[in-house]
């Protein structure tokens, strides 16, 4: 007996409407994901006796560069033609379309990865950290934000799956022409489940087993390998995102995922082979002036 018999997804993408300004579930869930990530990172820093001030600074700028990477990545990888005109560039930078506030619709996870990694390399250099020490800590926090983003996509009736007759197929009634009225894989849900399970595994591993002693590259390698392997596989169950992907054997997202998951596998193997390489970070007191002179 079919207990699910398909799901008609009726959730309105708009959570709050204030005149011409609409606040979507996607934005709220993205913010919630960042908040949960911040709480976990704060606890990690407290466990390793690192100041909340440094945690706050890292968190704020990581969020900024994540959004920058997500936004620019979408247009670089999927719609580069927007960079050829002033109007297109303004639409990339500003959350408006045809004079209406629409938020930042069009974010690419691969761009987010590039933005985060580039910033963390700079941050590690500035504060004299081992870069893998830093990325291993951020890797523990990031999956919950990624999971919330995909739940946001579900609420937004976007990044839908391909047509199917599985019992749990969704009819995304706000999905627009060609989407509404068809039953599809809830690909967003598939991804969010993987990411949230990975987050739970990381939290248990760090706080119960590693207790601050993480072999260099362990969680960084795992997050790259698990998330982008899942992304590669789940793309086969998705509708194409842009017209240029029609007829491609592997879509743009899959092609971009391959080098990242390979890097993840290399880092994971490295962390196993060099399991005794456990970097630590001793925070520098940046408020204390350096001086070689002797007080008189």
C-alpha positions in Angstrom: 0.0 0.0 0.0 1.3 3.5 -0.9 1.1 5.6 2.2 2.6 8.8 0.7 0.9 8.7 -2.7 2.9 11.9 -3.7 3.1 15.2 -1.9 1.6 18.4 -3.0 4.0 21.1 -1.8 1.8 24.1 -1.0 4.2 26.2 1.2 4.3 29.8 0.2 7.9 30.9 -0.5 7.2 34.3 1.1 7.3 34.1 4.9 6.6 37.8 5.6 5.3 40.5 3.2 5.6 44.2 4.2 4.3 46.2 1.3 6.6 45.7 -1.7 9.2 44.1 0.5 9.0 40.3 0.8 11.0 38.2 3.2 11.3 34.7 1.9 11.8 31.5 3.9 15.1 31.0 2.0 16.6 34.2 3.5 15.4 33.3 7.0 16.7 29.8 6.8 20.1 31.0 5.4 20.3 33.4 8.4 19.4 30.6 10.8 22.0 28.4 9.3 24.7 31.0 9.8 23.5 31.5 13.4 23.7 27.8 14.2 27.2 27.6 12.6 28.3 30.6 14.7 27.1 28.9 18.0 29.1 25.7 17.2 32.2 27.7 16.2 31.9 29.6 19.4 31.8 26.4 21.4 34.8 25.0 19.4 36.9 28.2 20.2 35.9 28.0 23.8 37.0 24.4 24.0 40.4 25.3 22.6 40.7 28.4 24.8 40.5 31.0 22.0 38.8 34.3 22.5 35.3 35.1 21.5 36.5 38.3 19.9 38.5 36.3 17.4 35.6 34.0 16.8 33.3 36.9 16.1 35.7 38.5 13.7 36.1 35.2 11.8 32.4 34.6 11.8 31.4 38.0 10.4 33.9 38.0 7.6 33.3 34.4 6.7 29.6 35.2 6.2 30.4 38.2 4.1 32.8 36.3 1.8 30.4 33.3 1.6 27.6 35.5 0.3 30.0 37.3 -2.1 31.3 33.9 -3.4 27.8 32.5 -3.7 26.6 35.5 -5.7 29.5 35.9 -8.0 29.9 32.2 -8.5 26.4 31.9 -9.9 27.0 34.4 -12.6 30.5 33.4 -13.3 29.6 29.7 -13.8 26.0 29.9 -15.0 25.2 33.4 -16.4 28.5 35.1 -17.3 26.7 37.3 -19.8 25.6 39.5 -16.9 29.1 40.8 -16.7 29.0 42.3 -20.2 26.7 45.3 -19.3 26.5 47.9 -16.6 22.8 46.9 -16.0 23.8 43.3 -15.6 26.6 44.1 -13.1 24.2 46.3 -11.0 21.7 43.4 -10.9 24.5 41.1 -9.6 25.4 43.6 -6.9 21.9 44.9 -5.9 18.9 42.9 -4.6 16.5 44.5 -7.1 15.0 43.5 -10.5 12.9 45.9 -12.6 12.7 48.3 -9.7 11.4 45.7 -7.2 13.2 44.2 -4.2 13.7 40.5 -4.9 16.7 39.6 -2.7 19.7 37.8 -4.0 18.2 35.2 -6.2 21.0 33.2 -7.9 23.6 31.7 -5.6 26.1 29.0 -6.4 27.6 26.7 -3.7 30.8 26.2 -5.7 31.3 30.0 -5.7 30.7 30.0 -1.9 33.4 27.4 -1.4 35.9 29.5 -3.4 35.0 32.6 -1.4 35.3 30.9 1.9 38.6 29.1 1.1 40.2 32.3 -0.3 39.2 34.3 2.8 40.3 31.6 5.3 43.8 31.4 3.6 44.1 35.2 4.2 42.8 35.0 7.7 45.1 32.1 8.6 48.1 34.1 7.2 47.1 37.3 9.1 46.7 35.5 12.5 49.6 33.1 12.0 47.4 30.0 12.0 47.9 26.7 10.3 45.4 27.0 7.5 44.2 23.4 7.9 43.7 24.0 11.6 41.3 26.8 10.6 39.5 25.0 7.8 39.1 21.9 9.9 37.2 24.0 12.5 35.0 25.8 10.0 34.3 22.5 8.3 32.5 21.2 11.4 30.1 24.2 11.4 29.4 24.7 7.6 27.2 21.6 6.9 24.3 22.9 9.0 24.3 26.1 7.1 24.4 24.2 3.8 21.6 22.0 5.0 19.4 25.0 5.9 20.1 26.5 2.5 18.8 23.4 0.8 15.7 23.4 3.0 15.3 27.1 1.9 15.4 25.9 -1.7 12.7 23.5 -0.9 10.5 26.2 0.6 11.3 28.4 -2.5 10.1 25.6 -4.9 13.5 25.9 -6.7 16.3 23.6 -7.7 13.6 20.9 -8.2 14.3 17.3 -9.1 13.4 15.5 -12.3 10.0 14.0 -12.9 9.5 10.6 -11.1 6.8 8.3 -9.8 8.5 7.5 -6.5 5.9 7.6 -3.6 7.6 10.7 -2.0 7.6 12.8 -5.2 6.7 16.5 -4.7 4.4 18.7 -6.8 5.9 22.1 -6.4 2.9 24.2 -7.0 4.8 27.5 -6.9 7.5 26.1 -9.2 6.3 27.9 -12.3 5.4 26.7 -15.8 6.6 23.2 -16.5 7.1 22.5 -12.8 3.7 23.0 -11.2 1.4 20.0 -11.8 4.3 17.5 -12.2 5.7 15.2 -9.6 9.4 15.4 -9.0 12.3 14.2 -6.8 12.7 16.5 -3.8 16.4 16.9 -4.6 16.7 19.7 -2.2 15.6 17.4 0.6 18.1 14.7 -0.5 21.0 17.2 -0.2 19.8 18.7 3.1 19.6 15.2 4.7 23.2 14.4 3.7 24.5 17.8 5.0 22.7 17.6 8.3 23.8 14.0 8.9 27.4 15.1 8.2 27.0 18.0 10.6 25.8 15.6 13.4 28.7 13.3 12.7 31.2 16.1 12.9 29.8 17.4 16.2 29.9 14.0 17.8 33.4 13.3 16.4 34.9 16.7 17.6 33.3 17.0 21.0 33.2 13.3 22.1 36.2 11.8 20.4 38.7 14.4 19.1 38.1 16.9 21.8 40.1 19.6 19.9 42.7 17.2 18.5 41.9 16.9 14.8 44.5 15.5 12.4 45.3 18.2 9.8 42.9 18.0 6.9 40.5 15.4 8.5 37.2 17.3 8.6 38.2 19.6 5.6 38.7 16.5 3.5 35.5 14.9 4.7 33.3 17.9 4.0 34.7 18.4 0.5 34.5 14.7 -0.4 31.1 13.9 1.2 29.2 17.1 0.2 30.5 17.2 -3.4 30.2 13.5 -4.0 26.6 13.8 -2.8 26.1 16.8 -5.0 27.6 15.0 -8.0 25.2 12.0 -7.6 22.1 14.0 -6.7 22.5 16.2 -9.8 21.4 13.1 -11.8 18.0 13.5 -10.1 17.7 17.3 -10.7 16.1 19.3 -13.4 18.6 21.3 -15.4 19.3 24.8 -13.8 20.0 26.8 -17.0 19.2 26.3 -20.6 22.8 25.8 -21.6 22.9 22.5 -19.6 20.3 20.9 -21.9 21.9 17.8 -23.5 25.0 17.8 -21.3 26.2 14.4 -20.0 27.5 16.1 -16.9 26.0 19.4 -15.9 27.9 22.5 -14.8 27.5 21.7 -11.1 28.8 18.1 -11.6 31.9 19.3 -13.5 32.7 21.9 -10.8 32.2 19.2 -8.1 34.8 16.8 -9.5 38.0 18.8 -8.6 36.6 19.7 -5.1 35.8 16.1 -4.2 39.2 15.0 -5.5 40.9 17.6 -3.3 38.7 16.4 -0.4 39.8 12.8 -1.0 43.5 13.8 -1.1 43.2 15.7 2.2 41.3 12.8 3.8 44.1 10.4 2.8 46.7 12.8 4.0 45.0 13.1 7.4 45.0 9.3 7.8 48.6 8.8 6.7 49.8 11.8 8.8 47.4 11.1 11.7 49.9 12.3 14.2 50.0 15.8 12.5 47.6 17.6 14.9 48.1 21.3 14.6 47.1 23.6 17.5 46.7 27.3 17.7 47.9 29.5 20.5 46.3 32.9 20.2 48.5 35.9 20.1 47.6 38.9 22.3 47.2 41.4 19.5 46.4 44.2 22.0 49.8 43.9 23.7 52.4 46.1 22.0 55.6 44.4 20.9 58.8 45.9 22.3 62.4 44.8 22.6 63.3 47.7 24.9 63.9 47.4 28.6 61.6 49.4 30.9 63.5 51.9 33.1 
